[in-house]
Amino acid sequence: MNPDYSLYFITDSTLTRKTIFDDAAQAIAGGVPIIQYREKNKAFEEKLTEAKLIQSICANKASFIINDDLALAKQINADGVHLGQEDESIANARKTLGKNRIIGVTVHNLAQAIQAEKEGADYLAVSPIFATATKHDAGKPCGTQLITQIRQKTKIPLIGIGGINAANISEVILAGANGAAVVSAICAQKDPRQAAENLLQIIKENKNETMRSVHS
């Protein structure tokens, strides 16, 4: 599996203007290649029902990741799981899901990034890049300089997360990230599909600029 991490949308039932299902469908229609279902405060059976529905929306169109729930990811055979620093170990996730599933890890510093890559993570989410209101325990913003530091010391895909929107996503890509994860920059917008298209266009332009700089 070789997923595209350029724009990574995370669902949020508290921020959506409609439903998380509509958000996922609109994001995919706008070109988003990877969707994460994140729901901390619901019972397992409700999460199971919701995750299955989003999985069906993603089918053959986008990779589908479960946040922080290895049992749920395994039960529905999701494309992968995303782990925080306090969650399951990478080794246990790999043993549970198998070698062909995606395991992403949130990292807050260079040491965590190097360790996660060493343990077999498929991608790193550097968090939080900017101040964010969508995750209350995200911690102090680390800025884009941490992306650059981690990019210099690791080889696996790297995404920025935390407070990223159309006004600052360029900084994330130019710092060396493969992509960016967003929540409200899509689901809290009047037109989530258009918002996704706009973000992807900015990402594309900045990746082209990065490539020009490398080859100039």
C-alpha positions as CSV (number, residue, x, y, z in Angstrom):
1,M,0.0,0.0,0.0
2,N,1.4,3.4,-1.0
3,P,-1.1,6.0,0.2
4,D,-1.2,9.6,-0.7
5,Y,-0.7,11.8,2.4
6,S,-1.0,15.2,0.6
7,L,-4.3,16.1,2.3
8,Y,-5.5,14.1,5.3
9,F,-9.0,14.9,6.6
10,I,-10.0,14.0,10.2
11,T,-13.7,13.8,11.0
12,D,-15.1,15.8,14.0
13,S,-18.7,15.3,15.1
14,T,-18.6,18.5,17.2
15,L,-17.4,20.8,14.4
16,T,-19.4,19.5,11.4
17,R,-22.0,21.8,9.8
18,K,-23.9,18.7,8.6
19,T,-22.7,15.2,9.4
20,I,-19.3,13.5,9.5
21,F,-20.6,11.3,6.7
22,D,-21.4,14.3,4.5
23,D,-18.0,15.7,5.4
24,A,-16.2,12.6,4.3
25,A,-18.1,12.4,1.0
26,Q,-17.5,16.0,0.2
27,A,-13.8,15.8,1.2
28,I,-13.4,12.8,-1.1
29,A,-15.3,14.6,-3.9
30,G,-12.8,17.5,-3.5
31,G,-9.9,15.1,-4.0
32,V,-8.9,14.2,-0.4
33,P,-7.0,10.9,-0.6
34,I,-7.0,9.8,3.1
35,I,-9.7,10.1,5.8
36,Q,-9.4,9.4,9.5
37,Y,-12.4,8.6,11.7
38,R,-11.8,10.2,15.1
39,E,-14.3,9.8,17.9
40,K,-13.3,9.7,21.5
41,N,-16.6,9.9,23.4
42,K,-18.9,7.3,21.9
43,A,-19.6,3.7,22.8
44,F,-17.9,1.1,20.7
45,E,-21.1,-0.1,18.9
46,E,-21.9,3.4,17.8
47,K,-18.3,4.0,16.6
48,L,-18.5,0.7,14.8
49,T,-21.7,1.7,12.9
50,E,-20.2,5.1,12.0
51,A,-16.9,3.8,11.0
52,K,-18.4,1.2,8.7
53,L,-20.5,3.9,7.0
54,I,-17.4,6.1,6.4
55,Q,-15.5,3.1,5.2
56,S,-18.1,2.5,2.6
57,I,-17.9,6.1,1.5
58,C,-14.1,5.8,1.2
59,A,-14.2,2.5,-0.7
60,N,-11.9,2.5,-3.7
61,K,-11.6,6.3,-3.4
62,A,-9.6,7.1,-0.3
63,S,-7.6,5.3,2.4
64,F,-9.5,4.9,5.7
65,I,-7.8,5.3,9.0
66,I,-9.2,4.7,12.5
67,N,-7.9,7.0,15.3
68,D,-6.7,5.5,18.5
69,D,-8.9,2.3,18.5
70,L,-7.0,-0.8,17.4
71,A,-10.0,-3.1,18.1
72,L,-12.2,-1.1,15.9
73,A,-9.6,-0.9,13.1
74,K,-9.2,-4.7,13.2
75,Q,-12.9,-5.5,13.3
76,I,-13.8,-3.5,10.2
77,N,-10.5,-4.3,8.5
78,A,-9.7,-0.6,8.1
79,D,-6.7,0.5,6.0
80,G,-4.9,1.5,9.2
81,V,-4.8,3.0,12.6
82,H,-3.4,6.3,14.0
83,L,-1.7,6.2,17.4
84,G,-0.9,8.9,19.9
85,Q,2.0,8.8,22.3
86,E,-0.2,7.4,25.0
87,D,-1.9,4.8,22.8
88,E,-1.0,1.2,21.8
89,S,2.5,0.4,20.9
90,I,3.5,0.3,17.2
91,A,4.6,-3.3,17.7
92,N,1.2,-4.4,19.1
93,A,-0.6,-2.5,16.3
94,R,1.5,-4.2,13.6
95,K,0.9,-7.6,15.2
96,T,-2.8,-7.0,15.4
97,L,-3.4,-5.5,12.0
98,G,-0.7,-7.2,9.9
99,K,2.2,-5.9,7.8
100,N,0.1,-4.4,5.0
101,R,-1.9,-2.0,7.1
102,I,-1.0,1.7,7.7
103,I,0.3,2.7,11.2
104,G,0.6,6.4,11.8
105,V,2.0,8.0,14.9
106,T,1.7,11.5,16.4
107,V,5.0,12.9,17.4
108,H,5.9,16.1,19.3
109,N,9.6,16.2,19.0
110,L,12.6,14.8,17.1
111,A,13.3,12.0,19.5
112,Q,9.8,10.6,19.3
113,A,9.9,10.8,15.5
114,I,13.2,8.9,15.2
115,Q,11.9,6.3,17.6
116,A,8.5,5.8,15.8
117,E,10.3,5.4,12.5
118,K,12.7,2.9,14.1
119,E,9.7,0.9,15.5
120,G,8.1,0.7,12.1
121,A,5.6,3.5,11.7
122,D,4.4,4.2,8.2
123,Y,4.0,7.9,8.6
124,L,4.6,10.6,11.2
125,A,2.1,13.3,12.2
126,V,4.0,16.3,13.7
127,S,1.7,18.0,16.2
128,P,0.6,20.7,16.9
129,I,2.1,22.9,14.3
130,F,-0.1,25.9,15.1
131,A,-2.5,26.6,17.9
132,T,-5.6,24.4,17.6
133,A,-9.0,24.4,19.2
134,T,-10.0,20.9,17.9
135,K,-7.8,19.0,20.3
136,H,-7.7,20.4,23.8
137,D,-4.7,18.3,24.9
138,A,-2.6,19.0,21.8
139,G,0.0,21.0,23.7
140,K,2.0,24.1,22.9
141,P,2.4,24.7,19.1
142,C,5.8,23.5,17.9
143,G,6.0,25.5,14.6
144,T,7.1,24.4,11.2
145,Q,10.7,24.4,12.2
146,L,10.1,21.0,13.9
147,I,8.9,19.6,10.5
148,T,12.2,20.6,8.9
149,Q,14.2,19.1,11.8
150,I,12.4,15.8,11.6
151,R,12.5,15.8,7.7
152,Q,16.3,15.9,7.9
153,K,16.5,12.9,10.2
154,T,13.7,10.6,8.9
155,K,12.7,9.1,5.6
156,I,9.0,8.0,6.1
157,P,6.1,10.3,5.1
158,L,5.6,13.3,7.3
159,I,2.4,15.4,7.8
160,G,1.8,18.5,9.8
161,I,-1.3,18.7,12.0
162,G,-2.8,21.3,14.3
163,G,-4.4,24.6,13.4
164,I,-3.7,24.2,9.6
165,N,-5.8,26.1,7.2
166,A,-5.7,27.7,3.7
167,A,-3.8,30.7,5.1
168,N,-0.9,28.7,6.6
169,I,-0.8,25.3,4.8
170,S,1.9,26.6,2.5
171,E,4.3,27.0,5.4
172,V,3.8,23.3,6.3
173,I,4.6,22.0,2.8
174,L,7.6,24.4,2.3
175,A,9.0,23.2,5.6
176,G,9.3,19.7,4.2
177,A,6.1,17.9,5.0
178,N,4.6,15.5,2.5
179,G,1.2,16.8,3.4
180,A,-1.1,18.2,6.1
181,A,-4.0,17.0,8.2
182,V,-7.0,19.2,8.7
183,V,-10.3,19.2,10.5
184,S,-12.1,22.5,10.6
185,A,-10.4,23.7,7.4
186,I,-12.8,21.3,5.7
187,C,-15.7,20.4,7.9
188,A,-16.4,23.8,9.4
189,Q,-16.5,25.5,5.9
190,K,-19.7,26.3,4.0
191,D,-18.5,24.2,1.1
192,P,-16.3,21.4,2.3
193,R,-15.7,20.1,-1.2
194,Q,-14.5,23.5,-2.5
195,A,-12.4,23.9,0.7
196,A,-10.7,20.6,0.0
197,E,-10.0,21.5,-3.7
198,N,-8.5,24.8,-2.6
199,L,-6.2,23.2,0.0
200,L,-5.0,20.6,-2.5
201,Q,-4.3,23.3,-5.1
202,I,-2.2,25.2,-2.6
203,I,-0.3,22.0,-1.6
204,K,0.3,21.2,-5.3
205,E,1.6,24.7,-6.0
206,N,4.0,24.6,-3.0
207,K,5.3,21.1,-3.8
208,N,6.0,22.4,-7.3
209,E,7.9,25.3,-5.8
210,T,9.8,23.0,-3.6
211,M,10.8,20.8,-6.5
212,R,11.9,23.9,-8.5
213,S,14.1,25.0,-5.6
214,V,15.7,21.6,-5.3
215,H,16.6,21.4,-9.0
216,S,17.6,25.1,-9.5
